[in-house]
């Protein structure tokens, strides 16, 4: 007579089926999407930090909107520079993977 499957066997089969049915977890699409979100949040964070610092300078020095404007522009340039660096790094890693 054959052995009856245990609950552990059933659980292992269900876990394997769920993992196989879950699309896109291990492919490059999720990795690229996460990198894109990270780049966007860094860009926005740089602008917000620059804006806050400029606002603080204006409040302390009484310089009107000039500190805010200058620091927002500086935050924009910083965020853009970081985004471009990240893109270069991602392009280089992608080229290295394609060469293999």
C-alpha positions in Angstrom: 0.0 0.0 0.0 1.3 3.5 -0.9 2.0 6.0 1.8 -0.4 8.9 2.3 1.2 12.3 1.6 1.9 14.3 4.7 0.8 17.8 5.3 4.4 18.9 4.8 4.4 17.4 1.3 1.2 19.2 0.5 2.5 22.5 1.8 5.8 22.1 -0.1 3.8 21.5 -3.4 1.6 24.5 -2.7 4.6 26.8 -2.0 6.3 25.6 -5.2 3.2 26.2 -7.3 2.7 29.7 -5.8 6.4 30.6 -6.5 6.0 29.3 -10.1 2.8 31.3 -10.6 4.3 34.5 -9.3 5.5 36.4 -12.4 8.4 38.9 -12.7 10.0 38.4 -9.4 13.4 37.3 -10.6 13.6 39.0 -14.0 15.3 42.2 -14.8 12.0 44.1 -15.1 11.5 44.4 -11.3 15.1 45.4 -10.8 14.9 48.1 -13.4 11.6 49.4 -11.9 13.0 49.6 -8.4 16.1 51.4 -9.7 13.8 53.9 -11.5 11.8 54.6 -8.3 15.0 55.0 -6.4 16.3 57.5 -8.9 13.1 59.5 -8.9 13.0 59.6 -5.1 16.6 60.8 -5.0 15.9 63.5 -7.5 12.8 64.7 -5.7 14.6 64.5 -2.3 17.5 66.6 -3.6 15.0 69.3 -4.7 13.1 69.2 -1.5 16.3 69.4 0.6 17.5 72.4 -1.5 14.2 74.1 -1.2 14.0 73.6 2.6 17.6 74.9 3.1 16.8 77.9 0.9 13.6 78.6 2.8 15.6 78.4 6.1 18.3 80.8 4.8 15.6 83.2 3.7 13.9 83.1 7.1 17.2 83.6 9.0 18.8 86.2 6.8 15.6 87.9 5.5 16.8 87.7 1.9 13.3 87.3 0.3 12.8 84.5 -2.2 16.4 84.5 -3.4 17.8 81.9 -1.1 14.9 79.6 -1.9 15.3 80.1 -5.7 19.0 79.6 -5.6 18.9 76.5 -3.4 16.0 75.0 -5.5 18.1 75.4 -8.6 21.1 73.9 -6.8 18.9 70.9 -5.6 17.6 70.5 -9.2 21.2 70.3 -10.6 22.3 68.0 -7.9 19.3 65.6 -8.5 19.9 65.7 -12.2 23.6 64.9 -11.8 22.8 62.0 -9.5 20.2 60.7 -11.9 22.6 60.8 -14.8 25.3 59.1 -12.8 22.9 56.3 -11.9 21.8 55.9 -15.5 25.4 55.6 -16.6 26.1 53.0 -14.0 22.9 51.0 -15.0 23.9 51.2 -18.7 27.4 50.0 -17.9 26.0 47.1 -15.8 23.5 46.2 -18.6 26.2 46.2 -21.2 28.4 43.9 -19.1 25.5 41.5 -18.6 24.8 41.4 -22.4 28.5 40.7 -23.1 28.4 37.5 -21.0 
